[in-house]
Amino acid sequence: MTTDTTTQQGETVLDARGVTMRFGGLTAVKNVDLHVNSGEIVGLIGPNGAGKTTFFNCLTGLYVPTEGEVRYKGTVLPPKSFKVTAAGIARTFQNIRLFSNMTVLENVLVGRHTRTKEGLWSALLRGPGFKKAEKESEARAMELLEFVGLAHKRDHLSRNLPYGEQRKLEIARALASEPGLLLLDEPTAGMNPQETRVTEELVFAIRDMGIAVLVIEHDMRFIFNLCDRVAVLVQGEKLVEGDSATVQSDERVVAAYLGEPYEDTATAADSDAPSSPAPQAQDEDQAAAEPGKENDR
């Protein structure tokens, strides 16, 4: 049973209702509701295999949900990832997906494609309109590289960046599409504590830009320091949602991470009930055995 202790504030940016995703006979996500308000940072946690990334894929159009709907600012999102990006939702991936043979600047410029109006003929003819748009996109890309601290590496190939900087670059590329909601899939995976702190500060800065953030992460300290609300997925279902204190104190969450099934008081009492007559049965067996010993004599 899902427990929800949240209070809605501000405009609802993301509203996912009854999202279910089945692959044949396997239900990876089951009837999940989640909303993200403007100015919020919301965390999504759960054990490995809980369905977190699958849920992200349903939100961003990579998967078409079997049931349910996803709305962005009140409008149902189309089931195409590039249209979801154009609508205002951007994401990063659990495994870094940069264009390794492109420079840092070129990777960010790729993220601008949904915000430019120039088409094939404009690109081929390279008229004044195209050159103006190209200059504006480059200026915006440099602003984002400055924001994430990579402006001095604009001409480096992305594959030559350290791991932490590749993560930053992926975030900069997502921001290039000018989203109203940013989805981060394990942004601190593989990072050391110093890099994790830098990423935390970066996410706060993104929120201060007016962009709502939904983040998947396994680093509990990072999540609970960062997020206004946290939702927990277990076996594809939302178990609990609330502030950090509420989620941390919920014994079902602790049981889920320890791999132990949660049992309420009534269930535990029922399971203990049959064990009480055991001593009596043992006494009866001993009593029945006594006459047998006399007969042996």
Steps between C-alpha positions, in 0.01 A plus 500: 500500500634841402546772758502857370577786738565773243345843470471657157654842454530709186431396144501128423769448238485120476190294573532125445182303571466123522811434293538127431759338275483133407745297293307187407413336831738719702361814664799732550297802621155469654248781547749769605380854570752781535492875467774762500426864570687802372804583712519151648771238511339156530692178557413152376671217686467124534704180488658383176233371263224705661397656166645850543669535162206330327274762659735774371479347152120515519514867598732594214337311213762227461228256611129537441327408829269200483256693721477849647598841371774759545421871496740793480346826617153356443562365149524127428846426363535339157661152492813620318819594684592794274150644543527462878828694485338770287214521751743585781637183664870412474694214655839345560570128499631249750776412254661809349388552138719772357621528141857392568650631175341844537644786699352619827341798326357288218336264750315790660402640160333167421265567791390826337337332200147511646529877555615601151268552203748464216438205269693310236501772230603766747791284612607430141476858381642643823321831458499791746218347706689176547822674597315714754331195656832313504669788680219523757512124565875510551468791742237311699712184498796693639280642775408146602861381488591793723215403731628142545867604505611363163538815290880466497466156337266597220728359228592176678355173375238380746662155525813659646319657795523348849194305609359774725530760223326271253206492743501881509509516121200271472308729737604806295378331181164425665470863616567618144145398405370755753288256703248577770569159655835321514519124567833376637567126503767423763703820445758413769556135407873424516591838650719563801363705796645828370345455154170406666497826698569699182211322326271577794584870474443487125152351541410770752619762249282341230201520733580865564476557123131405529538145369329218692712188552413132534800287595572127537787419732633224726707736716257553788697784659497685168127443450387596849717814507380606156132422462183669620310171460601140444297216346597136548442234234507133598433226243350755262253652750520823697538403863514838673547867415580791728775716643836356594413442866180315411669270251803426719282405797269268303586143597368370167774696321765356731364148442500551123866599496599215731311252285258409777120487448308748711233348727250703697402414857192297407691283255779442749249401768328258265830339405596454866164352609547135387829469689347537850345147534836337424609449866165337581534262208851415613376421852230272359761312298713450809198379702411250229855372502502419876270193484708368217809497721314305773396238246862467390591409853 
